[in-house]
Amino acid sequence: MGTLTHFRNVYLEAFENCRPAFIVVLLKIYSLFSVLMISMAIYAFAFRAINGFRF
């Protein structure tokens, strides 16, 4: 649990005192999009590994 708190703090500190504000919003949206894409890739790999890599 401490690791998640650490990642949260690092994420929040990365955007502290950043200007202009719209760039910060775009970067936050992009980071969430990246997490979504990585999660989908991990899910797809795990699903195919469980099912014997049948396409």
C-alpha positions as CSV (number, residue, x, y, z in Angstrom):
1,M,0.0,0.0,0.0
2,G,2.9,2.3,0.7
3,T,4.1,1.9,-2.9
4,L,0.8,3.2,-4.3
5,T,0.9,6.2,-1.9
6,H,4.5,6.9,-3.1
7,F,3.4,6.8,-6.8
8,R,0.5,9.1,-6.0
9,N,2.8,11.6,-4.3
10,V,5.3,11.5,-7.2
11,Y,2.4,12.0,-9.7
12,L,1.0,15.0,-7.8
13,E,4.4,16.6,-7.3
14,A,5.2,16.3,-11.0
15,F,2.4,18.7,-11.9
16,E,3.0,21.1,-9.0
17,N,3.6,24.7,-10.1
18,C,3.4,23.9,-13.8
19,R,2.3,26.5,-16.2
20,P,0.3,26.9,-18.5
21,A,-2.6,25.1,-17.0
22,F,-4.0,23.6,-20.2
23,I,-0.7,21.7,-20.8
24,V,-1.0,20.2,-17.3
25,V,-4.5,19.0,-18.1
26,L,-3.4,17.5,-21.4
27,L,-0.5,15.7,-19.7
28,K,-2.8,14.3,-17.0
29,I,-5.2,13.1,-19.7
30,Y,-2.3,11.5,-21.6
31,S,-1.0,9.8,-18.5
32,L,-4.4,8.3,-17.8
33,F,-4.7,7.2,-21.5
34,S,-1.2,5.6,-21.2
35,V,-2.2,3.6,-18.1
36,L,-5.4,2.5,-19.9
37,M,-3.4,1.3,-22.9
38,I,-0.9,-0.6,-20.8
39,S,-3.7,-2.2,-18.7
40,M,-5.4,-3.4,-21.9
41,A,-2.1,-4.8,-23.2
42,I,-1.5,-6.7,-20.0
43,Y,-5.0,-8.0,-20.0
44,A,-4.8,-9.2,-23.6
45,F,-1.5,-11.0,-22.9
46,A,-2.8,-12.6,-19.8
47,F,-6.1,-13.7,-21.5
48,R,-4.1,-15.2,-24.4
49,A,-1.7,-16.9,-22.1
50,I,-4.5,-18.5,-20.1
51,N,-6.2,-19.7,-23.2
52,G,-3.1,-21.2,-24.7
53,F,-2.3,-18.4,-27.2
54,R,-5.1,-19.3,-29.5
55,F,-5.9,-16.5,-31.8
